[in-house]
Amino acid sequence: MIMQKKRWLAVGLAALSLTMSLGASAQDYPQKLITIIVPFGPGGVADLTVRLVAQKMAKSMGQPIIVENRPGAGGIAAANAVAKARPDGYTLFLMSNGTAVSANLFKKLPFDTQKDFAPISTLGYFDLALLVNKQVPVKSVADFIAYAKANPGKLNIGTINRGSTQNLAAELFVSMAGIDALIVPYKGSPEVLTATGTGELNASFEILSPALPQIKSGAFNAIAVTSAKRFGGLPNVPTVAESGLPNYQATSWNALAAPAKTPQPVIDRLAREINAAVADPDVKARLLALGIVAQGGTPASTSKLLATDTAKWGAVIARAGIEKQ
């Protein structure tokens, strides 16, 4: 009995020590280098976004921030590293709508997407576009839906791999529009864009960033963007919702998150720094040139976004019959 009491006392003291340690670090945060773990390779849109924001944050916070790329495995390894990290604000995770999708694509994950992270703020939103080959006689979403219904089973729509944001955006579109069209997954964005331009594909759904140069050169027609509002870089291109399919919306996004149980003062400080960084005119302009709408948020709004997208894409995955891995 005495030994058991000693054991409980030791555990209690250890917990108290950790709590006091984290409390002290929250008051003086940050005091050392911060690492952001990114589940994508270097040079991509997500990587460029977080590097621009991190550079601004590091200058404001007076501590270096490094970006550590850990691509592969559906982002699971990167997410798990942060979920298991010490909750002190020095290890952060670049969360995305892909995090919400993965929660529905895998039978089992080594972490709980909703419980093991403390979302902090969004960084930006990535519009997708409905791209149409120039030989397809349509100029709007309403035209495209009418044309598809007049030619059931004859149109194909390209995306990158099954379960990607682009692929699920196409699945959602076909379902909501009530059309019979074949969704064709390709290896990557370059292949999708090339096939859309040559006519191998009638249409495709792709993130704007890699598509912008070809849209502007006239390689194919961008008849709509998938977000709730028009993209500032293409003001004359309407949204899917306003041009033929009301209530449709599919947006890719990035956010920063910390391990669960990170002290609230640390979360709040990071949220303030992120929002200040993405509001900077130079950061906003550089991200817009990449096809990204810079936009911060609160821990509450980011948590809600994660939960909402997890439910939304889970329903799309189930309806499309995409098998869990």
ChimeraX attribute file (.defattr): number of C-alpha atoms within 10 A of each C-alpha:
attribute: neighborCount
match mode: 1-to-1
recipient: residues
	/A:1	6
	/A:2	7
	/A:3	8
	/A:4	9
	/A:5	10
	/A:6	11
	/A:7	12
	/A:8	12
	/A:9	12
	/A:10	12
	/A:11	12
	/A:12	12
	/A:13	12
	/A:14	12
	/A:15	12
	/A:16	12
	/A:17	12
	/A:18	12
	/A:19	13
	/A:20	12
	/A:21	12
	/A:22	20
	/A:23	18
	/A:24	12
	/A:25	17
	/A:26	20
	/A:27	11
	/A:28	10
	/A:29	19
	/A:30	19
	/A:31	13
	/A:32	11
	/A:33	13
	/A:34	18
	/A:35	18
	/A:36	24
	/A:37	23
	/A:38	24
	/A:39	26
	/A:40	19
	/A:41	14
	/A:42	16
	/A:43	10
	/A:44	11
	/A:45	20
	/A:46	23
	/A:47	19
	/A:48	15
	/A:49	21
	/A:50	21
	/A:51	18
	/A:52	17
	/A:53	24
	/A:54	23
	/A:55	16
	/A:56	19
	/A:57	22
	/A:58	17
	/A:59	12
	/A:60	12
	/A:61	15
	/A:62	12
	/A:63	15
	/A:64	16
	/A:65	21
	/A:66	16
	/A:67	19
	/A:68	17
	/A:69	16
	/A:70	18
	/A:71	16
	/A:72	12
	/A:73	9
	/A:74	16
	/A:75	19
	/A:76	19
	/A:77	16
	/A:78	23
	/A:79	28
	/A:80	19
	/A:81	17
	/A:82	25
	/A:83	25
	/A:84	15
	/A:85	16
	/A:86	16
	/A:87	20
	/A:88	22
	/A:89	27
	/A:90	21
	/A:91	22
	/A:92	27
	/A:93	27
	/A:94	27
	/A:95	28
	/A:96	25
	/A:97	20
	/A:98	22
	/A:99	21
	/A:100	22
	/A:101	24
	/A:102	23
	/A:103	21
	/A:104	23
	/A:105	22
	/A:106	13
	/A:107	10
	/A:108	12
	/A:109	15
	/A:110	11
	/A:111	17
	/A:112	12
	/A:113	19
	/A:114	16
	/A:115	11
	/A:116	18
	/A:117	26
	/A:118	26
	/A:119	29
	/A:120	29
	/A:121	28
	/A:122	28
	/A:123	27
	/A:124	26
	/A:125	21
	/A:126	25
	/A:127	25
	/A:128	27
	/A:129	31
	/A:130	25
	/A:131	27
	/A:132	27
	/A:133	22
	/A:134	19
	/A:135	12
	/A:136	15
	/A:137	11
	/A:138	17
	/A:139	15
	/A:140	21
	/A:141	21
	/A:142	17
	/A:143	15
	/A:144	20
	/A:145	20
	/A:146	15
	/A:147	16
	/A:148	20
	/A:149	17
	/A:150	12
	/A:151	13
	/A:152	12
	/A:153	12
	/A:154	12
	/A:155	18
	/A:156	16
	/A:157	24
	/A:158	27
	/A:159	30
	/A:160	24
	/A:161	16
	/A:162	18
	/A:163	24
	/A:164	17
	/A:165	23
	/A:166	26
	/A:167	24
	/A:168	25
	/A:169	26
	/A:170	24
	/A:171	23
	/A:172	22
	/A:173	21
	/A:174	18
	/A:175	15
	/A:176	13
	/A:177	20
	/A:178	12
	/A:179	20
	/A:180	18
	/A:181	19
	/A:182	16
	/A:183	22
	/A:184	17
	/A:185	19
	/A:186	17
	/A:187	11
	/A:188	11
	/A:189	19
	/A:190	13
	/A:191	15
	/A:192	24
	/A:193	27
	/A:194	15
	/A:195	18
	/A:196	24
	/A:197	24
	/A:198	14
	/A:199	15
	/A:200	14
	/A:201	22
	/A:202	20
	/A:203	28
	/A:204	27
	/A:205	31
	/A:206	26
	/A:207	23
	/A:208	25
	/A:209	19
	/A:210	16
	/A:211	22
	/A:212	18
	/A:213	11
	/A:214	16
	/A:215	18
	/A:216	12
	/A:217	9
	/A:218	12
	/A:219	19
	/A:220	23
	/A:221	25
	/A:222	28
	/A:223	21
	/A:224	27
	/A:225	29
	/A:226	27
	/A:227	21
	/A:228	17
	/A:229	15
	/A:230	18
	/A:231	24
	/A:232	13
	/A:233	15
	/A:234	16
	/A:235	9
	/A:236	11
	/A:237	18
	/A:238	23
	/A:239	27
	/A:240	27
	/A:241	19
	/A:242	17
	/A:243	17
	/A:244	19
	/A:245	16
	/A:246	12
	/A:247	10
	/A:248	18
	/A:249	19
	/A:250	24
	/A:251	19
	/A:252	20
	/A:253	22
	/A:254	26
	/A:255	24
	/A:256	25
	/A:257	31
	/A:258	29
	/A:259	26
	/A:260	19
	/A:261	16
	/A:262	20
	/A:263	21
	/A:264	14
	/A:265	16
	/A:266	24
	/A:267	23
	/A:268	15
	/A:269	16
	/A:270	23
	/A:271	22
	/A:272	17
	/A:273	21
	/A:274	25
	/A:275	20
	/A:276	15
	/A:277	26
	/A:278	27
	/A:279	17
	/A:280	13
	/A:281	11
	/A:282	12
	/A:283	17
	/A:284	19
	/A:285	16
	/A:286	16
	/A:287	23
	/A:288	18
	/A:289	13
	/A:290	17
	/A:291	25
	/A:292	27
	/A:293	22
	/A:294	26
	/A:295	19
	/A:296	25
	/A:297	21
	/A:298	18
	/A:299	21
	/A:300	12
	/A:301	15
	/A:302	21
	/A:303	19
	/A:304	14
	/A:305	18
	/A:306	23
	/A:307	14
	/A:308	13
	/A:309	20
	/A:310	21
	/A:311	14
	/A:312	15
	/A:313	25
	/A:314	19
	/A:315	14
	/A:316	19
	/A:317	21
	/A:318	13
	/A:319	12
	/A:320	14
	/A:321	9
	/A:322	14
	/A:323	13
	/A:324	14
	/A:325	9
